[in-house]
């Protein structure tokens, strides 16, 4: 029955398009709360499902997956003796043995990074979260991040926009939307994003503001082909005005890009 529940949960997470990793205990030595064959499903924003023996070992494995979000399968061995053996990852446990875990990505979901936690950013977060994206909202204002609810984003990151790459895992699975509270910040962030790879890069703003920003960047050496990557003004032209209308226009454009073959 437990196995049936595990694989049902696995199927539900995959169907939802969430980033998902499976951790499996593959070997133990000496005294250990873990047993070979124990499994756990780990997904950002979700409660881990399964059993790796509990305690600090399980906690360390979960933290490792969530913090590194590895793109390739690998294994880790943990020291449970309290001796801090150099060939093993240390723990404070004193069981006396060791445990080896195999970690494999089962699905790398689409990660949406919303740079700016204002009204439009929050509205877009809710829509994209419902659409199966792993949502991260980044802002340089602590009070804006404190207002963000669980139904709006999986992660909130405080960043001063000086080094945006410290908050974004760029690559083919990254979708980036720039909508800070000031056009000066938009340009600052866009400059950094243009130096990285992403599946989608969009920036909010009127046509005149976008043109002004692009002209400034071209004077600084950016080419037309580089700027052509940017969806700006972002969103489909549906006459949107309110935060949710703007979010719908952006979400529609993102879905269009997502479904392109």
TALIN-V10252 format. One line per field, one symbol per residue. psi: psi as a letter, one per 40 degrees, with the letter a starting at -180 (. if undefined). A space follows every 10 residues. Layout:
psi = ???
This chain:
psi = dddddddddd dddddefihh ihhhheiiia hieiiheiii hhhheihiha hfeaaddddd ddddddddgi eiiiiihhhe eeefhdeihi ieifdeaiih ihhhhdhhih hhhhghfadd dddddddddd eeihhhhhie hdddddehid edidihhhhe edgdeeehgi aeehhhhhgi ehdddddddd dddeeiiidh hihiiidddd ddddddddde eiiddddedh hhhiiigefi didddddddd ddddddddeh .
